[in-house]
Amino acid sequence: MRPGDTLADRYRLIDLLNETRGGRFWHAWDSVLARQVAIHLLDAGDPRADALLAAARASARLSDPRLLRVLDAGTLNGWCYVVNEWGEGPSLDTLVSEEPLAAPRAAWIVGEVAELVAAAQRADLTHGRLVPANVMVDETGAVKVIGFAVDAALHGIDAADRDDEFIDLVSILYAALTARWPGRSHCPMPEAPRDHGMILRPRQVRAGVPRVLDHLCDGVLNPAHAVPGQTPHDAAAFAEALFDFVGDRQAAADAEAARQGPNTSPRLPQIPDPVNPPALVPGDDEPGEETQVGLPSFDEEVLDPEWRTPSPEPPPPPPPFEDSPERPLFAPEPANGEPARKPREDLLPSASESSYWPWETDASGPPVPPTPEPDPEPVPGRGWLRVAGFVAVAALVLVAIVYGFNKGRDNADEDGGNDPGTSGERRATTALVTPSEVVDFDPLGDPPEEKPELVALAFDGDPETAWETQGYNENFGPDGLKDGVGLLFDLGSEREVREVVVDVLGGTTEVELHVSPNPERPRSLDDLTRVAAGSTSEGRIRLVPDTTVPERWVVVWLTSLPSDGSFRGRISEVRIRT
């Protein structure tokens, strides 16, 4: 079989896309229904031929828009063939080859696959080889699953168990988020890393993976971490959890369609605004008249014929410049021995105006200014004494300003505020609180501990001692291993928290203030409310809540740490005012 040959008097072969293990995969044209199709060809004597036809018949029982359906199957002239719908677009393993997908996009794509798998399981069918290479996003932005049951038969794989297929389904989400493959079916993607036999969670492989998707993958791929009532146990529950995370499914589908672009056939170049030449008038051999700028014109209304036709007469040359008048290099000598410059009569003062002139004048010539009296000789050294006095006064004023500023800042630190006008009011209306309990707070840790033996040093009144975190290779944040760590303060009862002052050591540190009025101890940041945030590179952060309502629990949460070879945070003192 070669390109151009016809199979079953209907399918004209166009392009051989793949050939492996005796099977051939062709792009072909259905001349009866005038559409593109995909054809799997296998020698009729191959041991897999019967299993391939049985898989094609089983796949044809399933009708779903996300499935590239089986259209025809049979044996002819020594060939076993299966005809599928044609789809064109990148597969999931190609999409993640450069970088993993964003979490919403990955959840939407895998959610579509999960709904197809759930529908197949209700019909007692399985795909058999559910890997990223068999998940495709076509040119319209729709998710398509390739080779349902047929691909497994071509690889000589028996029908898959439902549990194994569910593991591969969750593994596709893991691969979309991390570009690593943890599934049971063979896949050429890099294998997911493991630690003591356990597959690392997606958040341990790639920073920024949402916790919801991280728990879904971890609970299924590591059964020891499954949470009853939260970890899905089948494809239908998995699809529901993914679409709950996505939210607006239609918006995600529209975004994927827009990402693929307006081209309806990726094999043709995209031409946003094609320009078609006009039809030739019978008897004409030329498409149009050549314009002055060298381009053919097709619109007589837009292009004026007079504009595009060059004038046969050249334009006249510009007129020559006029010659500049000659000017003598020197002024001519005056005649009759007269002076070269004479005063203007209209500018000389008259006899009646001479009394208003500032000096005496002579009617026969210009006024003669009086001779100024010489200034008295300055006393030696008096100027330097005057300058030294000014410098001494300025120095005294500067010292007074610096002293007053430092004194005011010290008072502000003691009062818990930095506004001099309100320091007295703050001292009268706030008071330091001694918490009933202080513990380390690390809900994202495994185990959830952050040097509990040093917690008391953050509230002992000694600024030289400090509670410190563990050393981290990466800073906190979306790209780090976790979002942060902190200290949890139990105020014993509900109090209106007015201000929290945190002294830190080591360098630039970013801190958030979280509170909760609930009587139960908070277990995660979801149980708390963020009310203030700040950062410092000089050692002190003052956190003032936007509103003051009674609170029971206070958490000082470090979100960015200084680095001394490793990222480590240090809190020397915490003062809570209510």
Disulfide bonds with the S-S distance in Angstrom:
none
